[in-house]
Amino acid sequence: MFSIENKRRADKYARALFGIAKPQNQELAIYNELVLLAGAFYLYPKIVNFFITPVIKPEDKNSLIDRIYPDEQLVRNFLKLLIARKRFGLFIDIFARYKELLNIDRGRQPVTVISAFPIAEEQRQMLKSK
């Protein structure tokens, strides 16, 4: 649910995650993991329901996280933190803010290209690479 308070909380978590990932040169790897998670949550909303349902014990939720991420400690610990703090419902907002922080860090700005004529695939690829 949208609220200014939730956006503020999401910003706090995204900044914390980015602040830990950046010194380890893991900011892009973490982003890629978040993309995969966001996609899974979109395709399978029952996964999100599992993590936000208060009836399910945190230990059961953490056990699933451990099985999904046996090696990726930073993502695993981050998701467990969201579970412990009952903030898993903020994941998509956190992901969106993390993406913004990554783009800012890399000097990227989102753009929209409007053309009176169809853009050739080669030109699209050139624009995407910049």
N, C-alpha and C positions, 0 to 999 in steps of 0.2 A: 504494500500500500504506500502511495506517495505521500511524503510529508517532508517538510524542511528538516525536521529532526532526523529522519532516516537518511536523508542526503548528507547531513553533517556527519552522522555515524559512519556511513559508507566511505566518505572522504577520509575519515580518521583511519579506518582499517586499510583502505587502499594505500594511503601514504605510509603506514607502518609496514605493510608488505613490500612496497616498492623500496622503502628505506633499508630493508634487510636484504632484498634481492640485488640492489644496485652495487654495493661494495663487493659482492661475490660474483659480479658479472653474470648474474642469473636473471636479470629483468626480462629479457626476451623469452627465455625458457619458461619462466613462470607465466608470462603472458600466454604462451602457447598452450600450457596446461589449463589455464583459465578458459581459453577459447574452447578446448575440448570439453571441459566441464559444462560450460554454458550451452554448448550444442547438445550434450547429453540431457541436460535439464530441460531444454526446449523440446527435444524429441520424446523424452520420457518424463513427464511431469510427476509421475508417481515417485520418482527418485527424490524430488524436492519434498514431496509430501512426507516421505519417510523421515527425512532429516528435520522437518519443522514440526512434526507431530509430537506434542509433549508426552503422549502416552508411551511412546517408545523410549526405552532407557538410553541415556547417553552412552553407556557402555556398549550397547548393541550398535549404535551409530558409529562409535569410534572403532569398533571391531570391523565394520564394513570399510571404513576409511583405511584402516591398516591393510586390508586385503587389496584395496584398489591401488594404494600407494605404498608398497613395501619399501621402496628405495628412495622416493622423492620426499625427503624429510621436511623441507620448507612448506610445500603444498600440504602435506599431511598434517603438520602441526597447525598450519593456518586454518584448515577446515575443522580440526578438533577445537581450536579456539572459538570459532564461530558457533560450534555446537555447545561448548561450555558456557558461552555468554548468551546463548539463545538468540543469536544474530544470523543464523543461516538464511533466513528469509531476505537478508540484505545482499545475498551473493551477487545478483545481477547488477545492482547499483554499485557494489564494490568493484566488480569486473569492469563496468563502464568507466568508472573513475580511474582505475588502474590503467586502462587503455589511454585515457587522456593524459595521465602522468607520463606514460611511456612516450607518447607523441610529443609532448612538451620537451621531455629530456632529449629526444632525438631531433628536435627542431622541425617537426612535421606539423602541418596544418591541414585540416580537411578542406577539400575543394570540390566544387561542382563544375563540370565542363558542359557548356551549352554550345551546340553547333547547329548551324542552319543545314548542314549536310551530314550524312552518316560518316562516322569516324571509322577508318580502316583499322583492322585488328592490330597491325604493326604500330599505328599511332597510339592506340589504346595502351599497348604494352609499354611504349616509350613514356607515356604520361604516368602510368602506374609505377614505373621504376624511379621516377623523380619524386 
